[in-house]
């Protein structure tokens, strides 16, 4: 996992281009974390939907069996 500290002092950068690269990587890390969060939430929703669908199927079978008994 990327760990980037906010508020890095400018004295750590040797050149202006290294400073630009650092902030570019920092922005990319933020975008990546947002995309990973969105993918996790989507996966959670899909799992909940699949679980609800299986439960509905199970209770439909039970209702059909009890109606035919």
Buried (B, 14 or more C-beta within 10 A) or exposed (E): EEEEEEEEEEEEBEEEEEBEEBEEEBEEBEEEEEEEEEEEEEEEEEEEEEEEEEEEEEEEEEEEEEEEE
